[in-house]
């Protein structure tokens, strides 16, 4: 059967709200660097009070060199548009069914500027059961019980890459909430997993932030302490390196997802579009970046590297 494509018709409202969001990013290289943009989340180091961060408070480093920050735009108001996919593992234990209401409430609580899609990971592919839509009731209705079949597993990172490759570029920020045990039933477990690395690279290239919630899987591997531990490590790695957050729930079925979804909701309201002038290499490729601020009790959370065009 022909796979459905991620369509853009339902996103006209969100896209129109984002008019001008990316217009601040010049496309030509300047004499001091090439413009690069990334979405940054501001988090308090302690407590819940989020400090105000201005452009002059943001420092970007490429190695020892400090890059010039040209724009620091709060993604609020007319720039608040967001595309968010909820990606659920079909190999998850059916106990996840008791948390579906938490996810429905999370969907319905999002602002009208957020377009939401629902996808299930199965056999290494992304089964889009609800395309991106600003009709949150419709998106919530698309949620269903996972199959709970270990045979439907494969590698969740294959499914993630499949979704990323079929997701058209957009002038608005793009993010994913991944609900899985993180176990790679195809590639095994260990400190280095090429499928996890590939998924991270694709997400960073596309500028997609990935949040993850651990939920137990089914089958023998889903109950192996060794596999569960590596699965959580992979979820943490993919979230950390794309600028998201990994939520751990231990090794049993969670009582509620609500606290984690509430935290995610707050994070989505504290994001900025950062534009800085990167020092280009002879060839296009990834470059490591570090963000800092001297504002007390503030942390800047973002991907740890960006794709930089080649120099002239």
N, C-alpha and C positions, 0 to 999 in steps of 0.2 A: 504494500500500500504506500502511496506517495506521502511523504511526510508533509505536514502542514508547515507553512512558513510563518514566521512572526510578521504579522501585518501591521501597517502603520495607520490605517484608516481610523481606528478607535482612539488614536493618540493625538488627533488634531487639536483637541482642546488643550492637552498638556503641552504640546509643542508650541502653540501660539502663546501660552503663558511664559514660555522660555525664550521668546524672541529677544535677541540681544544678549543671551547668556554667554554664548561663545564669541560674540562679536568683539569682545574686548581682547581676543587673542589674535594678534597680527600673524599673518601667514608668511611674511617675508623675514628672512634673517636680517638681523641688525649687525652693526659693526662690533657689538660686544657679545653677541650670542643669538640663539634662536629661541623664540617663545615656546614654552612648554607649559601645559596646564595640568592640574591634578586637583581632585576633591580632597579636602582636609576636614577632619572632625576635631573640634576643640573639646577636650575633656578636663574636668577638674581632677587634680591629683588626690585631693582629699575632700570629703564632703560632697555636697550636691550643687554648690554655688559655682556657676561657670563664669570665669572672668571675661571681661570685654577685651577682645584682641583687635588691634588696628593694624593696618598694613605695615607701618613702621616697626611693629613689634615682632614681625615674622622674619626669621633668618633661615636661608636655604644654603646648604653647603654641598658642593661636589668635591669630595676629597677635602683638601684644605682650603679650596677656593670658595669664597662666598659669592653666590649668584645674586643678581639684582632682581628684587621683587617688583613687578610692574602692576599687579592687580591683586586685590584681596576682597572678593565679593561675597557677602553673605547670601546663601541660597535660601532666601525667604522672599515673601511677597511675590512680585512679578517674576522672580527668578527661582521660585520654589519647586518647579516641575521635577518630577522624579519618575523613573521607570523601575519597578521593583518586581522581580520574579521570585515566587516561593517555590523552591525546588525540593520535593519530598522523595525520599528513597522508597521504592516499592518493595524493597526487601526489609523494611522496618517491621518490627514486631507489631502485630495488630493492637497491642496495648496503646499504641499512639492514638488510636481512635478516641480514647477518653480525653485527649488534649486537642482534638480538632476544634472544639468550641472556643478554646483559647485563641487559636489561629484565626477563626472566623471573627472574633471580637477585635483582634488586632487589625485585620483587613478593614473592617467597618469603621475603625477609629482613625484611619488615615485621612489626611486632608484631601479635598477634591482635586488638588494638583498632582496627586500621586496616581499613576496608572499601574495596576497590579495584574500579574499573570500567574497562573498555577500550572506547574509542571511536575511530572512524576519521572523518576529515574528508573529505567527498566532495560535490562540487557544491553547496557552501555549506550543507550540513546536517551534523548529527552522527549518525553511524550507530553506535548503541550495540550492540556485539556481545556485551558482557558487562556486565550491570548491576552496581551496587555489591554486593560480597559479601565476607564475611570468610573465605571459602574461597579462599585465595591460590593454591592449585594450579589451581583452576578458572579463576581470572582469568588466570593465566600461560598456560594452555592456549588461551585465546581469542586470543592474539597471532597474527598472520599477516603474510605479506609484504604491503607496500603494493602497490597496483595499478601504481604507476609510470606512470600515465597522466595527462599534462598536462590532458587534457579533463576529468578528475575534480577539477580544482583549484578554479576559481572563486576565492573569497576565503576563506582560512582563518579570518578574523575573523567571517564569516557563520556558519561552523560553530561557532565558540566561543560566539557569542551564542545560537545555537540550543540548545546544551547548557545554558548558564546559564538560559535561560528555561524549560527543561523539568526543571530540577533543583529539587525541592521544598525549601523552607526546612527547616532541621534545627537541633536544639539542640547540634550538634557543629560543630567547625571544618571548613571545606570548602576543598579545594585542588586544583589541576590541574597536571599535567606535560604541557606541549605540545611535541611533537616535529615540527618543520616547518622549511622554509626561510624562512617568514615572508613570502614574496612574495605581494602582493595582485594576482592576475591579473585581477581584476575592476575594481578602482579605480585601478590604476596605482601609480606611485611618486612620492615627493616629501616635503618636510618636514612637510606637513600631510595626514593621511589620515583622513577622517571615519569610515571603518569601524573603524579602529584605535581612534579616540577613543570611538566608541560601545561597542566591546567593553570598553574600560577602564572606562567609566562604569557599564556593567551589572555588571562584576565588583566594582567598589568598592561599588555599592549593595547587592549580595548578600553582601559581605564575603568574597569568594573570592580567595585568593592564587594567582597564576599563576607557575609556573616554566617556563622554556623551554630547549630544547636545539636548536641549529641543526643541520639535516641537509640535504644538497643535494637539490634538486628535480629533476624531469625536464623534458624539452622545452627549446625554445630559451630561454625566459625564465629557466628554472632554471640556465642557464649564462651568463647576462648578468651581468658584474661589477657594473654599475650596479644592476640589480634585486636581486642577492644582497646588495649593501651596504645597500640600503634595507630588504630583508627582515630583516636582522640588526638594523638600527636599530629596526624596529617591534617585534621580539621583545624587545629590550632595554627599550624604552619600556613595553610592556605588563607586563613583569615588575617593573621598577623602581617603577611607579606603583601596583601592587597589593601591594607588599611581598614580592615573590619575588626570583628570581635568574635571569639569562640566562647560559647557558653557550655560549660560542663555540667552534667547531671549525674555524675557517678556512673555506676555500672548497672543500675536497675532502672525500671520504668519510673519516670518523674511523676510527681503528684500533680504538678501544674507547670505549664510553660509561661504563664502570665508574667512572672517577674522578669524573665528574660526578654519577652516581647515588649514589655513596658520600657525596659532599658533601651532596647533598639529604637523604639518610637522617639525617645528623648534624643538619642544620638543623631537621628535623621534631621532633627530641628537645629542642630549645632554644627552644620557643615558650611564650608566656604569653598569658592572656586579660587585657587591660587594660580597665578601666572607668574613665571619667572624666566629670565634669560639664561638658557643652558649653554655651556661651552660645547660645541659640536665636535665630533671626531670626523675622520675622513669618510667613514662609513656609518650609516644609520645603525642604531642599536640601543641596548639598554645601558643606562648609567645609574649608579648608586647615588642616592640623595639622602640627606639628613636634614630634618627640620628642627629648629630650636626657637624658643622664646624666653625672654627674661621676665615676662609677666608672672608674678607669684601665683602658685597653685594652678598653673595651666599647662596642659600637655597637648601637643599637636600630633594627631594620629593620621597617618597616610601610608600609601604603598612605599616600600623601601627602595624602589627604583622606577625610572620612567623611560619611555621610549623617546629617543632624541633623534631628529632628522640629521642627515649628513650635512657637513659644512659646505659652503660654496667652493 
